[in-house]
């Protein structure tokens, strides 16, 4: 029997037991000091809650909600070349490690639910892309869903996984080999991506996994890994070799909690940036710069007929403009002639990634109450009233005098004598020249509840800010100005003015 390095202390207190604990290096461990240090490192979230004047915490809750909305809308808006036609394989860990309950209810159930939400969001932002799903259990790779552009099929296959329990060990090599085979026939004009949701700390592989990684690099497949336990060395190697032009921290993260896990997954809905690759791939991309697509219209037959995609009798469908084959839904690839079939709305929804809407800036009270903008008391988008100034009446404002500054009435007179400031200084500069201080200022909540567009200088509420940046991807103020110019051009054309004269009139009117 191996001798123990600890002494038995019967009927001893906790302090006495701590004194008897000996580390493997011979030094004693002060458990109480470690416990105090760990407690001090815990973030006391209750200290951030402030009670309002009415005795409630409603104001604090509203500010936290606004911070969440602004955090989602503040993204990098630099126009970059992105792959809008994506081919993504999701590899889900179905091993026994997914039964842990550190993520509620379990890692397994939470991953399935988040994958369903991700698929819905993915096809909302990438309607002409395709997804496939692969699972890892019992040392094997299981095909959950084939590569397709129909989100309903993927979601139904994921829901069927709830009936099975995770078991066995994962095989990362087998899953990567199956994913590479599924992406092998993907066209060169689209991206090839793998999303790995890895909850285990080991991989049971039949061979050398580094050979598989080299095959992924040769096939130009980019890999993103989201860990649920801890960082694994082989996953870090996989990310570094398959993403040589990017920071590994951008493609390999470990989820801290349920909210962070969802954010990491939803971040993959945005198309990746296109990087310069080898000379051979550049020649291939130049050769396939033009892509042939078909835009079919929906037809309804009086009698059901078989579709070319599922061989099922249906009354309605879309006819391929090249070979007249019928398919059930769009976007898809024609099974007969391999022509990409989409709608014009699908192409328009993918276009906003190439030219994203610029982030709106916060408007301070000094600018919102200026004579040039004090009439903007309603949101330009939803016409909801903005919050009023804390000092309600003008009489109260005129009596307030800050130390070292003139009264508001004097400041107003000086303001009327000078030129009104423009919103040009509030526009966000380019991403390569933005300092960290400017980024921090942009992420703060507007004290006046107003957010300004740098182009049209209109004010919006935080709900319209989130709606325009996440769903519409256009500014209502800028679009209304374009409509006014088009209407003005139409009126001048009806009056009989020549196109050159009409253009000169509009230009002079804008300059005057």
C-alpha positions in Angstrom: 0.0 0.0 0.0 1.3 3.4 -0.9 2.0 5.6 2.0 0.0 8.8 2.3 1.8 12.2 2.5 -0.9 13.6 4.8 -1.4 12.9 8.5 -4.7 11.9 9.9 -6.1 14.5 12.3 -9.2 13.2 14.0 -11.8 15.6 15.3 -9.9 18.6 14.0 -11.3 21.9 12.9 -11.1 23.3 9.4 -8.1 25.5 10.3 -6.3 22.5 11.6 -7.1 20.5 8.5 -5.8 23.3 6.3 -2.6 23.3 8.3 -2.1 19.6 7.7 -2.5 19.9 3.9 0.8 19.5 2.1 1.3 20.1 -1.7 3.2 17.7 -4.0 6.2 20.1 -4.0 6.5 20.1 -0.2 5.0 23.5 0.4 1.8 24.0 2.4 -1.3 25.5 0.7 -3.1 28.2 2.5 -6.6 27.4 1.6 -8.2 30.4 3.4 -6.0 32.8 1.5 -6.9 31.2 -1.8 -10.6 31.3 -0.9 -10.3 35.0 -0.1 -8.5 35.8 -3.3 -11.1 33.9 -5.3 -14.0 35.7 -3.6 -12.4 39.1 -4.2 -12.1 38.3 -7.9 -15.8 37.6 -8.2 -17.6 40.5 -9.9 -20.2 41.9 -7.5 -23.0 42.6 -10.0 -25.4 43.8 -7.3 -23.1 46.9 -6.7 -23.8 48.1 -10.3 -27.5 48.3 -9.6 -28.6 51.9 -8.6 -31.9 52.8 -7.2 -33.8 55.5 -9.0 -35.6 58.5 -7.6 -38.9 56.5 -7.6 -37.3 53.8 -5.4 -37.2 51.2 -8.2 -34.4 49.8 -10.4 -36.3 50.3 -13.6 -33.8 52.9 -14.9 -30.9 50.5 -14.4 -32.7 47.7 -16.2 -33.5 50.0 -19.1 -29.9 51.1 -19.4 -28.7 47.5 -19.4 -31.2 46.7 -22.2 -29.9 49.6 -24.2 -26.3 48.6 -23.7 -27.2 45.2 -25.1 -28.9 46.7 -28.2 -26.0 49.1 -28.8 -23.4 46.3 -28.4 -25.1 44.3 -31.2 -25.3 47.2 -33.6 -21.7 48.5 -33.1 -19.9 46.3 -35.6 -17.0 47.0 -37.9 -18.5 48.8 -40.9 -15.5 48.9 -43.1 -16.4 47.8 -46.7 -14.5 44.6 -47.3 -14.7 41.8 -49.9 -16.7 39.0 -48.3 -17.9 35.6 -49.6 -21.6 35.9 -49.9 -22.0 32.4 -51.3 -21.0 30.2 -48.4 -20.7 26.5 -47.9 -20.6 25.7 -44.1 -20.3 22.3 -42.3 -21.3 22.3 -38.6 -19.6 19.6 -36.6 -21.4 18.9 -33.3 -19.8 16.9 -30.4 -22.3 14.1 -29.5 -19.9 12.4 -27.0 -20.4 11.8 -23.3 -18.7 15.1 -22.5 -21.9 16.9 -23.7 -23.9 15.5 -20.8 -22.3 18.0 -18.4 -24.6 20.6 -16.8 -22.3 23.5 -16.5 -24.4 25.0 -19.3 -28.0 24.7 -18.5 -29.9 22.5 -19.0 -27.0 20.5 -20.5 -24.3 21.2 -23.1 -26.1 18.8 -25.5 -29.6 20.3 -25.3 -28.3 23.9 -25.3 -26.1 23.2 -28.4 -29.0 21.8 -30.3 -31.2 24.8 -29.4 -28.5 27.3 -30.4 -27.8 25.5 -33.6 -31.4 25.8 -34.6 -31.3 29.6 -33.9 -28.1 29.9 -35.8 -29.4 28.2 -38.9 -32.4 30.5 -38.9 -30.2 33.6 -38.6 -27.6 32.2 -41.1 -30.1 31.8 -43.9 -31.7 35.1 -43.1 -28.4 36.9 -43.7 -27.0 34.4 -46.3 -29.9 33.2 -48.3 -27.8 31.8 -51.2 -25.6 29.7 -49.0 -25.7 26.1 -47.9 -25.2 24.2 -44.6 -24.4 20.6 -43.7 -24.4 19.0 -40.2 -22.1 16.2 -38.9 -22.0 14.6 -35.5 -19.2 12.9 -33.5 -20.1 9.9 -31.2 -18.6 6.5 -30.3 -15.4 7.4 -32.2 -17.3 7.8 -35.5 -18.6 10.6 -37.6 -22.4 10.6 -38.1 -24.0 12.5 -41.0 -26.9 14.5 -39.4 -28.0 16.6 -42.4 -26.8 16.7 -46.0 -25.5 19.9 -47.6 -28.5 22.0 -48.7 -30.0 25.5 -48.6 -33.3 24.5 -46.9 -33.3 25.5 -43.2 -36.4 23.4 -42.5 -34.6 20.2 -43.2 -31.7 21.1 -41.0 -33.9 22.1 -38.1 -36.0 19.0 -38.3 -32.9 16.8 -38.3 -31.5 18.7 -35.2 -34.8 18.2 -33.4 -34.5 14.4 -34.0 -31.2 14.4 -32.1 -33.1 15.2 -28.9 -34.3 11.6 -28.7 -30.8 10.2 -28.6 -28.3 10.6 -25.7 -24.7 11.6 -26.2 -22.3 8.8 -25.6 -18.8 7.5 -26.3 -15.7 9.6 -27.4 -15.5 12.0 -30.3 -13.3 11.4 -33.3 -12.1 14.8 -34.7 -10.2 13.2 -37.6 -13.2 11.2 -38.9 -15.4 14.3 -38.7 -12.9 16.5 -40.5 -12.5 13.9 -43.2 -16.2 13.7 -43.7 -16.5 17.5 -43.8 -13.7 17.7 -46.3 -15.5 15.2 -48.5 -18.7 17.2 -48.3 -17.0 20.4 -49.3 -14.8 18.9 -52.0 -17.3 19.6 -54.7 -18.1 23.1 -53.5 -17.5 25.6 -56.3 -14.5 27.8 -56.2 -16.5 31.0 -56.2 -17.9 30.2 -52.7 -16.3 29.8 -49.3 -15.6 26.5 -47.6 -16.0 26.7 -43.9 -16.2 24.4 -40.9 -17.7 25.2 -37.5 -16.6 22.8 -34.8 -18.6 22.8 -31.5 -16.2 20.8 -29.3 -17.1 19.9 -25.7 -14.6 17.1 -25.0 -10.9 17.4 -24.0 -9.7 14.5 -26.2 -10.1 13.0 -29.6 -10.1 9.3 -30.4 -8.6 9.2 -33.9 -7.7 6.2 -36.0 -4.6 7.8 -37.7 -2.5 11.0 -37.8 -4.8 14.0 -37.5 -2.1 16.3 -38.8 -2.4 14.7 -42.2 -6.1 15.6 -42.2 -5.3 19.1 -41.2 -2.8 19.4 -44.1 -5.6 18.2 -46.5 -7.9 20.9 -45.2 -5.2 23.5 -45.8 -4.7 22.2 -49.4 -8.5 22.4 -50.0 -8.6 26.0 -48.7 -11.1 25.2 -45.9 -11.4 27.7 -43.0 -12.1 26.3 -39.6 -13.7 27.9 -36.5 -13.8 26.2 -33.2 -15.9 26.9 -30.1 -14.9 25.0 -27.0 -17.1 24.2 -24.1 -14.6 22.8 -21.6 -11.1 24.3 -22.1 -8.6 25.1 -24.8 -7.3 22.0 -26.6 -3.9 22.0 -28.3 -5.0 20.2 -31.4 -7.9 22.6 -31.9 -5.5 25.5 -31.7 -3.2 23.9 -34.2 -6.2 23.3 -36.5 -7.3 27.0 -36.4 -3.8 28.4 -36.9 -3.1 26.3 -40.0 -6.5 26.7 -41.6 -6.6 30.5 -41.0 -3.1 31.7 -41.7 -4.1 35.3 -42.4 -6.2 35.8 -39.2 -5.6 36.0 -35.5 -6.3 32.6 -33.8 -8.2 34.2 -31.1 -10.8 35.3 -33.7 -11.5 31.7 -34.7 -11.0 29.8 -31.5 -12.8 30.7 -28.3 -14.1 28.9 -25.2 -17.6 29.7 -24.1 -17.8 31.3 -20.6 -21.5 31.0 -20.1 -24.8 30.6 -22.0 -24.9 34.2 -23.2 -21.3 34.1 -24.4 -21.9 30.8 -26.1 -24.8 32.2 -28.1 -22.8 35.3 -29.1 -19.9 33.2 -30.3 -22.2 31.1 -32.5 -24.2 34.0 -33.9 -21.0 35.8 -34.8 -20.5 33.2 -37.6 -23.7 34.4 -39.4 -21.7 37.3 -40.9 -19.7 36.3 -44.0 -15.9 36.0 -43.5 -13.5 38.4 -45.0 -11.8 37.3 -48.2 -8.0 37.1 -48.0 -5.4 36.8 -50.8 -4.4 33.2 -51.3 -1.9 31.4 -53.4 -1.4 32.3 -57.1 -3.2 29.2 -58.3 -6.3 30.1 -56.3 -6.2 33.7 -57.6 -6.2 32.5 -61.2 -9.1 30.2 -60.4 -11.0 33.1 -58.8 -10.4 35.4 -61.8 -11.6 32.6 -64.2 -14.9 32.3 -62.2 -15.5 36.0 -61.6 -18.9 35.8 -63.4 -21.4 33.3 -62.1 -24.5 32.2 -64.1 -27.7 32.1 -62.0 -31.4 31.5 -62.8 -34.3 33.5 -61.5 -37.4 31.3 -61.9 -41.0 32.3 -61.2 -43.4 30.2 -59.2 -46.0 28.1 -61.1 -49.1 26.3 -59.8 -50.3 23.2 -61.7 -53.9 22.0 -61.5 -52.6 18.4 -61.1 -49.7 17.4 -58.9 -46.4 16.5 -60.6 -43.1 15.1 -59.3 -40.4 17.6 -58.3 -36.8 17.0 -59.4 -35.3 17.6 -55.9 -37.3 15.1 -53.8 -39.3 13.2 -56.3 -42.5 14.0 -54.5 -45.8 15.0 -56.1 -46.5 18.8 -55.6 -48.9 21.2 -57.2 -46.6 24.3 -56.9 -43.0 24.8 -57.6 -40.3 26.8 -59.5 -39.3 25.9 -63.1 -35.7 26.1 -64.0 -35.3 28.6 -66.9 -32.7 26.4 -68.5 -34.1 22.9 -68.4 -37.7 23.5 -67.1 -37.2 21.1 -64.1 -39.4 21.8 -61.2 -38.0 22.3 -57.7 -39.9 22.8 -54.4 -38.1 25.8 -52.8 -35.5 28.4 -53.4 -32.5 29.0 -53.2 -31.2 25.7 -54.5 -29.2 24.1 -57.3 -31.1 22.5 -60.2 -30.7 18.7 -59.9 -30.8 18.3 -63.7 -28.5 21.1 -65.1 -26.7 22.3 -61.8 -27.8 25.9 -62.4 -28.0 28.0 -59.2 -31.7 29.0 -58.8 -32.4 32.1 -56.6 -34.8 35.0 -56.3 -33.8 38.6 -56.7 -34.7 39.3 -53.1 -32.2 36.7 -52.0 -29.4 38.5 -53.9 -30.5 41.8 -52.4 -30.4 40.5 -48.9 -26.8 39.3 -49.3 -25.7 42.6 -50.8 -25.7 44.5 -47.5 -22.7 42.6 -46.2 -20.5 44.2 -48.9 -21.6 47.8 -48.0 -22.8 47.8 -44.4 -24.8 50.6 -42.8 -22.5 52.9 -40.9 -22.8 53.0 -37.1 -24.8 55.9 -35.7 -23.3 58.1 -33.0 -24.7 59.3 -29.7 -26.1 62.8 -29.4 -25.4 64.7 -26.2 -27.9 67.1 -24.6 -25.9 70.1 -25.6 -26.3 69.2 -29.3 -29.9 67.9 -29.0 -31.1 71.2 -27.3 -29.4 73.5 -29.8 -31.6 75.8 -31.9 -30.9 73.8 -35.1 -32.1 70.5 -33.6 -34.4 71.3 -30.7 -37.4 70.9 -32.9 -36.6 67.2 -33.4 -38.6 65.9 -30.5 -39.7 62.7 -32.3 -37.8 59.7 -33.6 -37.5 60.0 -37.4 -38.1 56.3 -37.8 -41.0 55.3 -35.5 -42.2 58.8 -34.5 -41.8 57.9 -30.8 -41.2 60.9 -28.5 -37.7 61.4 -27.2 -37.1 61.8 -23.5 -37.2 65.4 -22.2 -34.3 67.2 -20.6 -33.9 66.5 -16.8 -34.4 70.2 -16.2 -38.0 70.4 -17.6 -38.7 74.1 -18.1 -36.7 76.7 -20.0 -37.0 78.9 -16.9 -35.1 76.4 -14.8 -32.5 76.0 -17.5 -32.0 79.8 -17.6 -31.4 79.9 -13.9 -28.8 77.2 -13.8 -25.2 78.5 -14.0 -22.3 76.1 -13.9 -19.0 77.3 -12.2 -16.8 79.0 -14.8 -19.5 78.9 -17.5 -22.1 81.5 -18.5 -25.8 81.0 -18.0 -27.9 79.2 -20.6 -29.6 82.4 -21.7 -26.2 84.1 -22.4 -25.0 80.9 -24.1 -28.1 80.9 -26.2 -27.6 84.4 -27.3 -24.0 83.7 -28.2 -25.2 80.6 -30.1 -27.7 82.5 -32.1 -25.0 85.0 -33.2 -22.6 82.2 -34.3 -23.1 79.6 -36.9 -24.8 76.4 -35.8 -22.5 73.4 -35.5 -22.9 70.5 -37.9 -23.2 66.8 -37.2 -20.1 66.2 -39.4 -17.9 65.9 -36.3 -20.1 63.2 -34.9 -19.6 60.9 -37.9 -17.5 57.9 -37.1 -14.1 57.9 -39.0 -12.7 54.9 -40.8 -11.9 51.8 -38.9 -8.1 52.1 -39.5 -8.0 55.6 -37.9 -10.4 55.0 -34.9 -8.8 55.3 -31.6 -9.7 53.2 -28.6 -11.1 56.2 -26.9 -13.4 56.9 -29.8 -14.6 53.3 -29.7 -15.3 53.5 -26.0 -17.3 56.7 -26.6 -19.4 55.1 -29.4 -20.3 52.2 -27.1 -21.8 54.4 -24.4 -25.5 55.0 -24.2 -26.8 58.3 -25.4 -27.7 60.6 -22.5 -30.5 62.2 -24.6 -31.8 58.9 -26.0 -30.9 60.1 -29.5 -28.6 58.5 -32.1 -27.6 60.5 -35.2 -26.9 59.3 -38.7 -23.8 61.0 -40.0 -25.1 61.3 -43.6 -28.7 62.7 -43.2 -28.2 64.1 -39.6 -31.6 62.7 -38.5 -32.2 61.5 -34.9 -33.4 58.0 -34.1 -34.2 56.0 -30.9 -32.3 53.0 -29.7 -34.9 50.6 -31.0 -34.8 52.0 -34.5 -31.0 51.9 -34.3 -31.0 48.2 -33.6 -33.8 47.5 -36.2 -32.1 49.4 -39.0 -28.7 47.9 -38.4 -29.8 44.3 -37.9 -32.8 43.9 -40.2 -33.4 46.7 -42.6 -29.6 47.6 -43.2 -30.6 51.0 -44.5 -31.2 54.4 -43.0 -34.7 55.8 -43.4 -33.5 59.4 -43.4 -31.1 58.7 -46.3 -33.7 56.8 -48.3 -36.3 59.6 -47.8 -33.8 62.2 -49.1 -33.2 60.0 -52.2 -37.0 59.8 -52.7 -37.3 63.6 -52.5 -34.6 64.0 -55.1 -36.2 61.5 -57.4 -39.6 63.1 -57.0 -38.1 66.5 -57.7 -36.5 65.1 -60.9 -39.8 63.7 -61.9 -41.6 67.0 -61.5 -39.0 68.9 -63.5 -39.2 66.3 -66.2 -43.0 66.7 -66.4 -42.6 70.5 -66.8 -40.7 69.9 -70.0 -37.2 70.7 -68.9 -34.3 69.0 -70.7 -32.3 66.4 -68.8 -29.2 68.7 -68.8 -31.3 71.7 -67.6 -33.0 69.5 -65.0 -29.7 68.3 -63.6 -28.4 71.8 -63.4 -31.5 73.0 -61.6 -31.3 70.2 -59.0 -27.6 70.9 -58.5 -28.2 74.6 -58.0 -31.1 74.0 -55.7 -28.9 71.8 -53.5 -26.0 74.3 -53.5 -28.3 77.2 -52.7 
